[in-house]
Amino acid sequence: METDECLQRIETDIHEMKADITDIKVSLAKIEATLPHIATKAEVEEAKHEATKGKNSVFVSVIALLLSLGALAARFLPE
């Protein structure tokens, strides 16, 4: 293969790669438009913390209610 043929082939490959890169850029722009917000790891952790905090307070409230009901039942039930 001569040098001119090799250079022509390389130029063709580079031209095709540039076209592929342009297609990738267009696809990424479409993805970014479709997904306006992607949460960061810190945002996910914060959301998990907030969700857990809410569950724990409900759990503690239920336990307090059960203890109160038990105390009332013990007070009013005959021994």
C-alpha positions in Angstrom: 0.0 0.0 0.0 1.4 3.4 -0.9 1.6 6.3 1.3 -1.0 8.3 -0.6 -3.5 5.4 -0.2 -2.8 5.1 3.5 -3.3 8.8 4.0 -6.5 8.7 2.0 -7.8 5.9 4.2 -6.8 7.7 7.4 -8.5 10.9 6.2 -11.7 8.8 5.4 -11.6 7.2 8.9 -11.1 10.6 10.6 -14.0 12.0 8.6 -16.3 9.1 9.7 -15.2 9.5 13.4 -16.0 13.2 13.3 -19.5 12.3 11.9 -19.9 9.8 14.7 -18.9 12.3 17.4 -21.4 14.8 16.0 -24.1 12.1 16.2 -23.1 11.3 19.8 -23.3 15.0 20.7 -26.8 15.2 19.3 -27.8 12.1 21.2 -26.4 13.5 24.5 -28.3 16.8 23.9 -31.5 14.8 23.5 -30.8 12.8 26.7 -30.1 16.0 28.6 -33.4 17.5 27.4 -35.3 14.4 28.3 -33.8 14.1 31.8 -33.8 17.7 33.1 -32.4 16.7 36.5 -30.3 13.8 37.6 -29.8 13.6 41.4 -26.3 13.6 42.7 -25.1 11.0 45.3 -25.4 13.7 48.0 -29.0 14.5 47.1 -29.9 10.8 47.1 -28.3 10.3 50.6 -30.2 13.4 51.9 -33.5 12.1 50.5 -32.9 8.7 52.1 -32.1 10.4 55.4 -35.3 12.4 55.2 -37.4 9.4 54.4 -35.9 7.4 57.2 -36.4 10.2 59.7 -40.1 10.3 58.9 -40.4 6.5 59.3 -38.6 6.6 62.7 -40.9 9.2 64.1 -44.0 7.2 63.1 -42.4 4.1 64.7 -41.7 6.0 67.9 -45.2 7.4 67.9 -46.8 4.0 67.6 -44.7 2.6 70.4 -45.7 5.5 72.6 -49.4 5.0 71.8 -49.1 1.3 72.6 -47.4 2.0 75.9 -50.1 4.6 76.8 -52.9 2.1 75.9 -51.2 -0.5 78.1 -50.9 1.9 81.0 -54.6 2.8 80.7 -55.6 -0.8 80.4 -53.6 -1.7 83.5 -55.2 1.2 85.5 -58.8 0.4 84.7 -58.8 -3.4 84.5 -59.4 -5.2 87.8 -56.4 -6.9 89.3 
